[in-house]
């Protein structure tokens, strides 16, 4: 089957030929329709095979089609694919998460990360009695109307980030509940809490800003936010949908030693199936009905296949050898990545945390906030994606923006060595474009 032909067919029945807006890869000019995915690779409908450096945006940390996840799906079918009811497996998985996530005394499952942050913020507002949210530019917390405001404004809107609506159809009135400030600037957060102290009830952030290239928190920053939240009696909310499990079972809150009041986890949790969770202290989480007064319900909240896959995932990542082996592989890969960037001699920054990393094109120094990341060259990123794909390695494009890439436990040393070779060739092929102004670079179709 021809990928281009399927794209034309798809456009007749699906908006843009896809089921999710960002699946149209702008670097390639079309979506990649997958026929089969296994381990570290996937095969397109036209027979081309790719080493996958997206890994389902981080969901496939075990690799595609892991045998334990396949066994979970078979077991689910044997048990009747039960939805709209809890089973012993829901309790067991929640118990597992309470053992490894520092802030987790109670767990409420959802499917997508967007669902998790939406319902968690409803909970936070009920607890605090305050409607405003303090958020950080460059961070992402789902596509719902609560938070798809002020995350990624263009440079000309940066001073008015709090009112920047990120999608048509979101009421402008929703921006009254958002206060957006720069990441890694404790003074800015403190100033916002001073100005809106009686209205802000929640501080929400990605502890590692993977949705802006993997920007790490500066030393002492997360600790400072924890102290501010305590002093101002606001809730500290870590959105760990992306950071969870990338470096340890306990997520970034474990990695950096700062425990939030509440967190959301997901992406990897379902072993490739949609599963996320809201975790927090018992007295906070017990505001959810049927114990408390905050509604969260749904026929398809945590259906059995997803829960069993989540159990399979957790059983894998708590094994003693899982993270030592994954992180040893990561260290070798990142050493190779830094070395090839130096050899090619181009300004590229590659922040990283565990098995996930960013690529920021055209930056001379590692970014500390969204304003720094705005210097990233989208044209170069799209060209890099295209050149890598031509050599058999898939990076997702994210519209050319600074975002996140990564590998799975299924990637072997040889796989990652091949990725490094392709990355070096791809950067070498676009090296001259680094010296050309963005307005002069003509992207190939």
C-alpha positions as CSV (number, residue, x, y, z in Angstrom):
1,X,0.0,0.0,0.0
2,X,1.2,3.5,-0.8
3,X,1.5,6.0,2.1
4,X,0.6,8.9,-0.2
5,X,-2.4,7.1,-1.5
6,X,-3.6,6.3,2.0
7,X,-3.1,10.0,2.9
8,X,-5.4,11.0,0.1
9,X,-8.0,8.4,1.2
10,X,-7.7,9.5,4.8
11,X,-8.3,13.1,4.0
12,X,-11.7,12.2,2.5
13,X,-13.0,10.9,5.9
14,X,-10.6,12.2,8.6
15,X,-9.8,15.9,9.1
16,X,-6.3,16.3,7.6
17,X,-6.2,12.5,7.2
18,X,-5.4,11.9,10.8
19,X,-7.0,11.2,14.2
20,X,-4.8,13.6,16.1
21,X,-3.7,17.1,14.8
22,X,0.1,16.6,15.3
23,X,0.3,13.3,13.4
24,X,0.8,15.1,10.2
25,X,4.6,15.3,10.2
26,X,5.5,18.7,8.8
27,X,9.0,17.7,8.2
28,X,7.9,15.0,5.8
29,X,4.7,16.7,4.6
30,X,2.5,13.8,5.4
31,X,1.5,11.5,8.3
32,X,3.4,8.2,8.6
33,X,0.8,5.4,8.5
34,X,2.1,2.5,10.5
35,X,1.5,-1.1,9.5
36,X,3.2,-2.8,12.5
37,X,5.3,-1.7,15.4
38,X,7.6,-4.1,17.4
39,X,10.3,-3.4,19.9
40,X,12.4,-0.3,18.8
41,X,11.0,-0.2,15.2
42,X,7.9,0.3,13.2
43,X,7.1,-0.5,9.6
44,X,5.0,1.9,7.4
45,X,2.2,0.7,5.1
46,X,4.6,1.2,2.2
47,X,7.1,-1.2,3.7
48,X,9.7,1.2,5.0
49,X,11.1,0.4,8.4
50,X,12.2,3.0,10.9
51,X,14.1,3.0,14.2
52,X,11.7,4.9,16.4
53,X,13.0,7.9,18.4
54,X,9.5,9.1,19.3
55,X,8.3,5.9,21.0
56,X,4.7,7.1,20.9
57,X,5.8,10.4,22.5
58,X,7.2,8.5,25.5
59,X,4.3,6.0,25.9
60,X,6.3,3.1,24.6
61,X,9.1,3.1,27.2
62,X,9.1,-0.8,27.2
63,X,9.2,-0.7,23.4
64,X,6.3,-1.5,21.0
65,X,4.3,-4.7,21.7
66,X,6.2,-5.8,24.8
67,X,5.5,-9.5,25.6
68,X,4.2,-8.7,29.1
69,X,1.7,-6.1,27.6
70,X,0.6,-8.7,25.0
71,X,0.0,-11.2,27.7
72,X,-2.1,-8.6,29.6
73,X,-4.3,-8.0,26.6
74,X,-4.9,-11.7,26.2
75,X,-5.7,-12.0,29.9
76,X,-8.1,-9.1,29.6
77,X,-10.0,-10.8,26.8
78,X,-10.2,-14.0,28.8
79,X,-11.7,-12.0,31.7
80,X,-14.3,-10.3,29.5
81,X,-12.7,-6.9,28.8
82,X,-14.7,-5.5,31.7
83,X,-15.5,-1.7,31.6
84,X,-17.5,0.4,34.0
85,X,-16.5,-1.7,37.0
86,X,-13.5,-2.0,39.2
87,X,-11.7,-5.3,39.8
88,X,-9.0,-6.5,42.1
89,X,-6.4,-5.4,39.5
90,X,-7.4,-1.7,39.9
91,X,-6.7,-2.0,43.6
92,X,-3.4,-3.8,43.1
93,X,-2.1,-1.3,40.6
94,X,-3.0,1.6,42.8
95,X,-1.1,-0.1,45.7
96,X,1.9,-0.5,43.4
97,X,1.8,3.2,42.6
98,X,1.4,4.3,46.2
99,X,4.6,2.3,47.0
100,X,6.7,4.2,44.4
101,X,5.3,7.7,43.8
102,X,6.4,9.9,46.8
103,X,3.2,12.0,47.0
104,X,0.8,9.1,46.3
105,X,-1.4,8.0,49.2
106,X,-4.5,7.7,47.0
107,X,-4.8,7.2,43.2
108,X,-7.6,7.9,40.8
109,X,-7.2,6.5,37.3
110,X,-8.0,8.2,34.0
111,X,-7.2,7.4,30.4
112,X,-5.4,10.4,28.8
113,X,-3.1,12.9,30.4
114,X,-5.4,15.7,29.3
115,X,-8.2,14.0,31.3
116,X,-5.9,13.6,34.3
117,X,-4.9,17.3,34.5
118,X,-8.5,18.5,33.9
119,X,-10.0,16.5,36.7
120,X,-7.0,17.2,39.0
121,X,-7.4,20.9,38.6
122,X,-11.1,20.7,39.4
123,X,-10.0,18.9,42.6
124,X,-7.4,21.6,43.4
125,X,-9.9,24.4,43.0
126,X,-12.4,22.6,45.3
127,X,-9.7,22.1,47.9
128,X,-8.3,25.7,47.7
129,X,-11.5,27.6,47.1
130,X,-9.5,29.7,44.6
131,X,-9.9,29.7,40.8
132,X,-6.7,31.1,39.4
133,X,-3.8,28.8,38.4
134,X,-0.1,29.8,38.4
135,X,1.5,28.2,35.4
136,X,4.8,28.5,33.5
137,X,5.4,29.4,29.9
138,X,6.7,26.6,27.8
139,X,4.9,23.9,29.8
140,X,2.0,21.8,28.6
141,X,-0.8,20.4,30.6
142,X,-3.3,19.0,28.1
143,X,-5.6,20.4,25.4
144,X,-8.5,21.3,27.6
145,X,-9.8,24.9,28.2
146,X,-8.4,25.1,31.8
147,X,-4.7,25.1,30.7
148,X,-4.4,25.5,26.9
149,X,-3.8,29.2,27.6
150,X,-0.4,30.9,28.1
151,X,1.8,27.9,27.5
152,X,3.5,28.6,24.1
153,X,2.8,32.2,23.0
154,X,4.9,33.6,20.1
155,X,7.6,36.1,21.1
156,X,5.5,39.1,20.4
157,X,2.8,37.8,22.8
158,X,5.3,36.8,25.6
159,X,4.5,39.9,27.8
160,X,0.8,39.0,27.6
161,X,1.2,35.3,28.0
162,X,-1.5,34.9,30.6
163,X,-4.1,35.9,28.0
164,X,-2.8,34.1,25.0
165,X,-5.4,31.5,23.9
166,X,-3.7,28.5,22.2
167,X,-6.6,27.3,20.1
168,X,-9.7,28.6,18.4
169,X,-12.8,27.7,20.4
170,X,-11.5,28.4,23.8
171,X,-13.5,31.3,25.4
172,X,-11.3,34.3,26.0
173,X,-12.9,34.5,29.4
174,X,-11.0,31.4,30.5
175,X,-7.8,33.4,30.5
176,X,-8.9,35.2,33.7
177,X,-8.0,32.1,35.6
178,X,-4.4,31.9,34.3
179,X,-1.3,33.6,35.5
180,X,1.7,32.6,33.3
181,X,5.3,33.3,34.4
182,X,8.7,32.2,33.3
183,X,10.1,28.8,34.4
184,X,13.2,28.8,36.6
185,X,12.5,32.3,37.9
186,X,11.6,32.0,41.5
187,X,11.2,35.8,41.8
188,X,8.6,35.8,39.1
189,X,6.5,33.1,40.9
190,X,6.8,34.9,44.2
191,X,5.7,38.2,42.6
192,X,2.7,36.6,41.0
193,X,1.7,35.0,44.3
194,X,2.1,38.4,46.0
195,X,-0.1,40.1,43.3
196,X,-2.8,37.4,43.1
197,X,-2.3,35.7,46.5
198,X,-6.0,35.6,47.4
199,X,-6.9,34.2,44.0
200,X,-4.3,31.6,43.1
201,X,-4.9,28.2,44.6
202,X,-2.6,26.0,42.5
203,X,0.9,26.1,41.1
204,X,1.2,23.7,38.2
205,X,4.3,22.8,36.3
206,X,6.3,20.1,34.5
207,X,9.2,19.5,36.8
208,X,11.3,18.9,33.7
209,X,9.9,21.0,30.8
210,X,9.9,18.3,28.1
211,X,7.4,20.2,26.1
212,X,10.0,22.9,25.5
213,X,12.9,20.7,24.7
214,X,13.6,19.1,28.1
215,X,14.6,22.2,30.1
216,X,15.7,21.1,33.6
217,X,14.9,22.9,36.8
218,X,17.8,25.0,38.1
219,X,19.4,23.9,41.4
220,X,17.1,24.9,44.2
221,X,14.2,26.0,42.0
222,X,11.8,23.1,42.8
223,X,12.7,23.4,46.5
224,X,11.9,27.1,46.3
225,X,8.5,26.5,44.8
226,X,7.8,24.0,47.5
227,X,8.6,26.6,50.2
228,X,6.6,29.2,48.4
229,X,3.6,26.9,48.2
230,X,3.8,26.1,51.8
231,X,4.2,29.7,52.9
232,X,1.2,30.9,50.7
233,X,-0.9,27.9,51.4
234,X,-1.4,27.0,47.8
235,X,-1.2,23.5,46.2
236,X,1.9,22.4,44.4
237,X,1.0,20.3,41.4
238,X,3.6,18.4,39.4
239,X,2.3,17.4,36.0
240,X,4.4,14.2,35.5
241,X,2.5,12.8,32.6
242,X,5.8,12.9,30.7
243,X,8.4,12.8,33.4
244,X,7.0,9.8,35.2
245,X,9.1,6.6,34.9
246,X,11.6,8.2,32.5
247,X,14.4,8.0,35.0
248,X,13.0,6.1,38.0
249,X,9.7,4.5,39.2
250,X,9.1,7.5,41.5
251,X,9.3,10.1,38.7
252,X,10.9,13.6,38.8
253,X,9.6,14.2,42.4
254,X,11.8,11.3,43.4
255,X,14.7,12.2,41.1
256,X,14.9,15.8,42.5
257,X,13.7,15.1,46.0
258,X,10.8,17.5,46.1
259,X,7.3,16.1,46.9
260,X,4.3,17.9,45.5
261,X,0.8,17.9,47.1
262,X,-0.6,16.3,44.0
263,X,0.6,15.0,40.7
264,X,-0.5,13.5,37.4
265,X,1.3,10.6,35.8
266,X,0.7,8.8,32.6
267,X,2.2,8.4,29.0
268,X,4.4,5.4,29.8
269,X,2.1,4.0,32.6
270,X,-0.1,1.9,30.3
271,X,2.7,0.2,28.5
272,X,1.4,1.7,25.3
273,X,-2.3,1.8,26.2
274,X,-4.1,4.9,27.4
275,X,-3.7,5.1,31.2
276,X,-3.0,8.0,33.4
277,X,-3.5,8.7,37.1
278,X,-4.0,11.5,39.6
279,X,-2.0,10.9,42.8
280,X,-1.9,12.8,46.0
281,X,-2.2,12.9,49.8
282,X,-5.2,11.1,51.2
283,X,-7.0,14.1,52.7
284,X,-6.8,15.8,49.3
285,X,-7.8,12.9,47.1
286,X,-10.7,12.0,49.4
287,X,-12.5,15.1,48.1
288,X,-13.3,13.0,45.1
289,X,-16.8,11.5,45.1
290,X,-18.1,9.1,46.5
291,X,-16.1,10.1,49.6
292,X,-16.1,13.9,49.0
293,X,-17.9,16.4,46.8
294,X,-15.8,16.6,43.6
295,X,-17.2,14.7,40.6
296,X,-15.0,12.4,38.5
297,X,-16.7,9.5,36.8
298,X,-16.9,7.8,33.4
299,X,-17.8,4.6,31.8
300,X,-14.3,4.1,30.4
301,X,-12.3,5.3,33.3
302,X,-9.5,2.7,33.5
303,X,-10.9,-0.2,31.5
304,X,-9.5,-3.6,32.3
305,X,-7.1,-4.0,29.4
306,X,-5.4,-0.7,30.3
307,X,-5.1,-1.6,34.0
308,X,-3.6,-5.0,33.3
309,X,-1.2,-3.4,30.9
310,X,-0.3,-0.9,33.6
311,X,0.4,-3.7,36.0
312,X,2.6,-5.4,33.4
313,X,4.5,-2.1,32.9
314,X,5.0,-1.5,36.6
315,X,6.2,-5.1,37.1
316,X,8.8,-4.5,34.5
317,X,10.1,-1.1,35.7
318,X,10.4,-2.1,39.4
319,X,12.6,-5.0,38.5
320,X,16.1,-4.4,40.0
321,X,17.9,-4.4,36.6
322,X,15.5,-2.2,34.7
323,X,16.8,1.3,35.4
324,X,20.5,0.5,35.9
325,X,20.5,-1.0,32.4
326,X,18.3,1.8,30.8
327,X,20.4,4.6,32.4
328,X,23.7,3.0,31.5
329,X,22.5,2.9,27.9
330,X,21.4,6.5,28.2
331,X,24.8,7.6,29.5
332,X,26.6,6.1,26.5
333,X,24.0,7.5,24.1
334,X,24.2,11.0,25.5
335,X,28.0,11.0,25.5
336,X,27.9,10.0,21.9
337,X,25.3,12.7,21.1
338,X,27.4,15.5,22.7
339,X,30.5,14.3,20.9
340,X,28.8,14.3,17.5
341,X,27.4,17.7,18.0
342,X,30.9,18.9,18.7
343,X,32.3,17.1,15.7
344,X,29.8,18.6,13.3
345,X,30.3,22.0,14.9
346,X,26.8,23.3,15.0
347,X,24.9,25.1,17.8
348,X,22.5,22.4,19.1
349,X,21.5,21.9,22.7
350,X,20.3,18.5,23.9
351,X,18.9,18.7,27.5
352,X,18.0,15.3,28.8
353,X,16.4,13.5,31.8
354,X,16.4,9.7,31.8
355,X,15.3,8.1,28.6
356,X,14.0,11.4,27.0
357,X,15.8,14.4,25.6
358,X,15.3,17.5,23.5
359,X,17.0,19.0,20.5
360,X,17.1,22.8,20.2
361,X,18.6,24.0,16.9
362,X,20.6,27.2,16.7
363,X,21.1,27.8,20.4
364,X,24.6,28.5,21.7
365,X,23.8,27.6,25.3
366,X,21.4,25.4,27.1
367,X,18.0,27.2,27.7
368,X,16.7,27.8,31.2
369,X,13.2,29.0,30.2
370,X,10.8,29.3,27.3
371,X,12.1,32.7,26.3
372,X,15.5,31.1,25.6
373,X,13.9,28.3,23.7
374,X,12.2,30.8,21.3
375,X,15.6,31.1,19.6
376,X,15.2,27.5,18.4
377,X,15.2,27.2,14.6
378,X,12.0,25.4,13.4
379,X,13.3,25.2,9.9
380,X,16.4,23.4,10.9
381,X,14.4,21.0,13.0
382,X,12.1,20.1,10.2
383,X,15.1,19.6,7.9
384,X,16.8,17.4,10.5
385,X,13.6,15.3,10.8
386,X,13.4,14.9,7.1
387,X,17.1,13.9,6.7
388,X,16.9,11.4,9.5
389,X,13.8,9.8,8.1
390,X,15.5,9.4,4.8
391,X,18.2,7.4,6.6
392,X,15.7,5.2,8.5
393,X,15.4,6.9,11.9
394,X,12.1,8.6,12.9
395,X,12.0,11.7,14.9
396,X,8.6,13.3,15.4
397,X,8.5,16.9,14.2
398,X,6.1,18.7,16.7
399,X,5.7,21.3,14.0
400,X,9.4,22.0,14.1
401,X,9.3,23.2,17.7
402,X,11.6,22.3,20.5
403,X,10.0,19.3,22.1
404,X,11.1,15.8,23.2
405,X,12.5,12.6,21.7
406,X,13.6,9.4,23.3
407,X,14.3,5.7,23.3
408,X,12.9,2.6,24.9
409,X,14.2,-0.3,26.9
410,X,13.9,-2.3,23.6
411,X,16.6,-0.1,21.9
412,X,19.8,-2.0,22.0
413,X,23.3,-0.5,22.1
414,X,23.6,-1.2,18.4
415,X,20.3,0.5,17.7
416,X,21.4,3.6,19.5
417,X,24.8,3.6,17.7
418,X,22.9,3.5,14.5
419,X,20.8,6.5,15.6
420,X,23.9,8.5,16.5
421,X,25.4,7.7,13.0
422,X,22.2,8.9,11.3
423,X,22.0,12.0,13.5
424,X,25.5,13.0,12.6
425,X,24.9,12.5,8.9
426,X,21.6,14.5,9.2
427,X,23.2,17.4,11.0
428,X,26.2,17.4,8.6
429,X,23.8,17.5,5.6
430,X,22.1,20.7,7.0
431,X,25.2,22.3,8.5
432,X,25.3,25.1,6.0
433,X,21.8,26.1,6.8
434,X,22.8,27.0,10.4
435,X,24.6,30.0,8.9
436,X,21.6,31.1,6.9
437,X,18.8,33.3,8.3
438,X,15.6,31.5,8.9
439,X,13.8,33.8,6.4
440,X,16.2,32.6,3.7
441,X,15.9,28.9,4.2
442,X,13.7,27.2,1.6
443,X,12.3,24.0,3.0
444,X,12.1,21.2,0.6
445,X,8.6,19.6,0.1
